[in-house]
């Protein structure tokens, strides 16, 4: 995968307690293709990587929430440091909803709210 620039939208995620339906919907609507993310699956997480037609680059994912999180569709921004960015979000009046650091089945990431309550995500490349 081509590495996007830091502080740019680099990924998007659609989450649902019915990921099969979501996968079928977007697959039939846009021709998106899906594959199981093996690292996430090894950690017990249902995450499916999506690619666009005629493009094998991963572009986003479908997260099977198993009812543990609300459904959502969010854009995700690549950052240098998830913990530091979470601190800055809170200092600017935003909110950290969920943060995972030291993730063994993928990159560090967080779900956040901006000052208007809009959800978005951040992540740092593994090992960053």
C-alpha positions as CSV (number, residue, x, y, z in Angstrom):
1,X,0.0,0.0,0.0
2,X,1.3,3.5,-0.8
3,X,1.9,5.3,2.4
4,X,-0.3,8.4,2.6
5,X,1.0,11.7,4.0
6,X,0.8,12.3,7.8
7,X,-2.3,14.3,8.8
8,X,-4.3,13.4,5.7
9,X,-7.4,11.2,5.3
10,X,-5.9,7.8,4.7
11,X,-8.6,5.3,5.3
12,X,-12.3,4.9,5.9
13,X,-14.3,2.4,7.9
14,X,-17.9,1.2,7.9
15,X,-18.9,-0.6,11.1
16,X,-22.0,-2.7,11.6
17,X,-23.3,-5.6,13.7
18,X,-24.2,-7.2,10.3
19,X,-21.0,-6.9,8.3
20,X,-22.1,-9.5,5.8
21,X,-25.0,-7.3,4.7
22,X,-22.8,-4.2,4.6
23,X,-20.2,-6.0,2.5
24,X,-22.9,-7.3,0.1
25,X,-24.5,-3.8,-0.1
26,X,-21.3,-1.9,-1.0
27,X,-20.0,-4.8,-3.2
28,X,-23.1,-4.8,-5.3
29,X,-23.5,-1.0,-5.3
30,X,-19.9,0.0,-6.2
31,X,-18.2,-3.3,-7.1
32,X,-15.9,-3.1,-4.1
33,X,-14.0,-6.3,-3.2
34,X,-13.4,-7.6,0.3
35,X,-10.9,-9.9,2.0
36,X,-10.5,-10.9,5.6
37,X,-7.8,-9.1,7.5
38,X,-5.9,-12.1,8.8
39,X,-4.1,-10.2,11.6
40,X,-7.4,-8.9,13.0
41,X,-9.0,-12.3,12.7
42,X,-6.1,-13.9,14.6
43,X,-7.0,-11.4,17.4
44,X,-10.7,-12.3,17.3
45,X,-11.7,-9.2,15.4
46,X,-14.0,-9.3,12.3
47,X,-12.3,-6.8,10.0
48,X,-12.6,-6.9,6.2
49,X,-10.2,-5.0,4.0
50,X,-11.8,-3.4,0.9
51,X,-10.4,-2.6,-2.5
52,X,-12.0,-0.8,-5.4
53,X,-12.6,-2.6,-8.7
54,X,-9.5,-3.0,-10.8
55,X,-7.3,-1.8,-7.9
56,X,-5.7,-4.1,-5.3
57,X,-4.6,-1.4,-3.0
58,X,-6.5,-1.5,0.4
59,X,-8.7,1.6,0.7
60,X,-10.9,1.0,3.7
61,X,-12.5,-1.6,5.9
62,X,-15.7,-3.1,7.2
63,X,-15.6,-3.7,11.0
64,X,-18.0,-6.3,12.4
65,X,-18.9,-4.8,15.8
66,X,-20.7,-7.8,17.2
67,X,-23.0,-5.2,18.8
68,X,-20.2,-3.8,21.0
69,X,-20.0,-0.4,19.2
70,X,-22.6,1.6,17.4
71,X,-22.7,1.4,13.6
72,X,-20.7,4.1,11.9
73,X,-19.0,5.3,8.8
74,X,-15.9,7.4,9.5
75,X,-12.9,8.8,7.8
76,X,-9.6,8.1,9.4
77,X,-6.5,10.3,9.4
78,X,-2.9,9.0,9.6
79,X,-1.0,10.7,12.5
80,X,2.5,10.4,13.8
81,X,1.5,9.6,17.4
82,X,-2.0,8.5,18.5
83,X,-1.6,9.3,22.2
84,X,-0.2,12.8,21.5
85,X,-3.0,13.5,19.0
86,X,-5.6,12.4,21.5
87,X,-4.2,14.8,24.1
88,X,-4.4,17.6,21.6
89,X,-8.0,16.7,20.6
90,X,-9.0,17.0,24.2
91,X,-7.1,20.3,24.7
92,X,-9.0,21.7,21.7
93,X,-12.4,20.7,23.1
94,X,-12.9,17.4,21.3
95,X,-13.5,14.0,22.9
96,X,-11.7,10.7,22.9
97,X,-14.3,7.9,22.5
98,X,-12.1,4.9,22.3
99,X,-8.3,4.5,22.2
100,X,-6.1,1.5,21.5
101,X,-2.4,1.8,22.1
102,X,0.2,-1.1,21.9
103,X,-2.2,-3.0,19.5
104,X,-0.8,-6.4,18.7
105,X,-3.3,-7.1,15.9
106,X,-2.9,-3.8,14.0
107,X,-1.9,-0.2,14.3
108,X,-2.6,2.1,17.3
109,X,-5.9,3.9,16.7
110,X,-8.6,6.0,18.3
111,X,-12.1,7.1,17.6
112,X,-12.8,10.7,18.4
113,X,-15.4,13.5,18.3
114,X,-14.7,17.0,17.1
115,X,-16.1,20.0,18.9
116,X,-19.4,19.5,17.0
117,X,-19.7,15.9,18.0
118,X,-18.7,14.5,14.5
119,X,-16.9,11.2,14.7
120,X,-13.6,10.6,13.0
121,X,-10.7,8.2,13.5
122,X,-6.9,8.5,13.7
123,X,-4.2,5.8,13.4
124,X,-0.4,5.6,13.4
125,X,1.5,3.1,11.2
126,X,2.5,0.0,13.2
127,X,6.0,0.6,14.7
128,X,5.7,4.3,14.4
